[in-house]
Amino acid sequence: GTFTILSRTLTLDQGLLNFLGNADFDPDINIRASVQAADIMAHVIMKGTLLDPTFALTSEPSLSESEIISRILFGKAVGSLSPFQSLQIVTALAELTGTTNPIGLVHQLKDALGLGALNFTTGNSDTSGPGLSLGKDFTDEISIEIEQGLTPESTKASAQIKLFPQVTLQSDIDATSAIGAGINWRLDY
């Protein structure tokens, strides 16, 4: 048979229902559904009981859950996803694991992408809507940040270079090719 999850149809290739003979109709289950996803064979494994299942993701070759979902949903590695595709990965993992607060998943995704920052913003009604920002520290002195809102015009990229312990040079560019630069001085007290 087939099984649809995360908007993809997987083939059921293993299944076991174990009725324990009690009055409750809640058999133990062990079901595996598989799909060829990009360069891996991905498996969704459902265990536990019918009324309280748990899900796990495995693959051949072995990858992290975020990498597996990335290949199932988009056919590519997590590192090559757009910000909104990354958000879909977090949402899919939360849905699959039954997590109502996916903050831990956001941190896992941030680490999987090798990012120093992964932030979701709600924006404000005056100037901006919801968005996503990704930041990467290349060294202790050089970092970049990319911000993306719901519209193409809301894209912005920034680069920061630490010139001195308290002084940084920042350069920005937005979707309209407007460029800005500034020197920032910071004093921690």
Residue pairs with C-beta under 8 A, 6 or more apart in sequence:
1 11
1 12
2 9
2 10
2 11
2 12
2 33
3 9
3 10
3 11
3 12
3 31
3 33
3 44
4 10
5 33
5 44
5 96
6 69
6 72
6 73
6 92
6 95
6 96
7 73
8 35
8 37
8 72
8 73
9 35
10 33
10 34
10 35
10 42
10 44
11 33
11 34
11 35
12 31
12 32
12 33
13 32
13 33
13 34
14 30
14 31
14 32
15 29
15 30
15 31
15 32
16 28
16 29
16 30
16 31
17 27
17 28
17 29
17 50
18 27
18 28
18 29
18 30
19 27
20 27
20 28
25 50
26 49
26 50
26 51
26 52
27 49
27 50
28 48
28 49
29 46
29 47
29 48
29 49
29 50
29 53
30 45
30 46
30 47
31 45
31 46
31 47
32 43
32 44
32 45
32 46
33 43
33 44
33 46
34 41
34 42
34 43
34 44
35 41
35 42
35 72
36 42
37 59
37 68
37 71
37 72
37 75
38 71
38 75
38 76
39 71
40 59
40 60
40 61
40 63
40 68
40 71
41 59
41 60
42 57
42 58
42 59
42 68
42 71
42 72
43 57
43 58
43 59
43 60
44 55
44 56
44 57
44 96
45 55
45 56
45 57
45 58
46 53
46 54
46 55
47 53
47 54
47 56
48 54
55 96
55 97
55 98
57 65
57 68
57 69
57 96
58 68
59 67
59 68
59 71
63 71
64 108
64 112
65 93
65 108
66 78
66 89
66 93
66 105
66 108
66 109
66 112
67 77
67 78
67 112
69 89
69 92
69 93
69 96
70 76
70 77
70 78
70 81
70 85
70 89
71 77
73 85
73 88
73 89
73 92
74 81
74 85
78 86
78 89
78 109
78 112
78 113
79 113
79 114
81 89
82 148
83 132
83 133
83 134
83 146
83 148
84 132
84 148
86 109
86 113
86 118
86 132
86 134
87 120
87 132
89 109
90 102
90 105
90 106
90 109
91 102
93 99
93 102
93 105
93 108
93 109
94 100
94 102
94 105
97 105
99 105
106 118
106 120
109 118
110 117
110 118
113 134
114 136
115 134
115 135
115 136
116 135
116 136
116 137
116 143
117 133
117 134
117 135
117 145
118 132
118 133
118 134
118 135
119 132
119 133
119 135
120 130
120 131
120 132
121 128
121 130
121 131
121 132
121 133
122 130
123 129
123 130
123 131
123 149
128 149
128 154
129 149
129 150
129 151
129 154
130 149
130 150
131 147
131 148
131 149
131 150
131 154
132 147
132 148
133 145
133 146
133 147
133 148
134 145
134 146
135 143
135 144
135 145
135 146
136 143
136 144
136 145
137 143
138 144
140 162
141 161
141 162
142 159
142 160
142 161
142 162
143 159
143 160
144 157
144 158
144 159
144 160
145 157
145 158
145 160
146 155
146 156
146 157
146 158
147 154
147 155
147 156
147 157
147 158
148 154
148 155
149 155
152 175
153 174
153 175
153 176
154 175
155 174
155 175
156 172
156 173
156 174
156 175
157 172
157 173
157 174
158 170
158 171
158 172
159 170
159 171
160 168
160 169
160 170
161 168
161 169
162 168
163 169
163 183
166 185
166 186
166 187
167 183
167 184
167 185
167 186
168 183
168 184
168 186
169 181
169 182
169 183
169 184
170 181
170 182
170 183
170 184
171 179
171 180
171 181
172 179
172 180
172 181
173 179
173 180
